[in-house]
Amino acid sequence: DGGITQSPKYLFRKEGQNVTLSCEQNLNHDAMYWYRQDPGQGLRLIYYSQIVNDFQKGDIAEGYSVSREKKESFPLTVTSAQKNPTAFYLCASSLQYQPQHFGDGTRLSIL
Amino acid sequence: QQQVKQSPQSLIVQKGGISIINCAYENTAFDYFPWYQQFPGKGPALLIAIRPDVSEKKEGRFTISFNKSAKQFSLHIMDSQPGDSATYFCAARGYGGSQGNLIFGKGTKLSVKP
């Protein structure tokens, strides 16, 4: 089945540690997105990529990094510079100007 | 910063009733207004969407009403069912480039009581 796969479903980070969240899609979508969801805050855009080897900062990019080496993959690294990383992270993809499709998220917590 | 304001934050409706969620936006350059439904532990799923040249769109029990002059749009869920209990997000998308990204409201948690 076509879709977006996020892994792991749950992730724990220690102080000073970088962690990487995986996002893979087999929908042949050009655009991919990372959002952060906090209770009562809606979805906030971290980074997005409209084409391979190119990506742009969203509204809350500080403390995060991404890469887009392959069309189907858009991993997100939560660096130690992100002081409040506990959240639900959502990856999405879309064709240009078409609806975004979301994965089922990764819940990140601090140990 | 561009905003989409969503209300209410939470909503309790009896089974068979009508659920109404409202959103207002500030940027007149938005060209697409989707609604997403999210169940706990899952990602949001597109429910229904509308473009500003249409005042109403209906899909089954779900209807979007759009008021361009007031810069408001709302989701109506007719004959609400317990299975509709979820969090609903409205969103808006601008024209091209970074403006083509979605801006989300903060969500409405709907509970439908049997």
Interface residues (C-beta under 8 A of the other chain):
Chain A: I4 Q6 Y33 G40 Q41 G42 L43 R44 L45 Y48 Q56 G58 D59 L90 A92 Q96 Y97 P99 Q100 H101 F102 G103 D104 G105
Chain B: Q1 Q6 Q9 Y32 P34 Y36 G41 K42 G43 P44 A45 L46 A49 F89 S98 G100 N101 L102 F104 G105 K106 G107
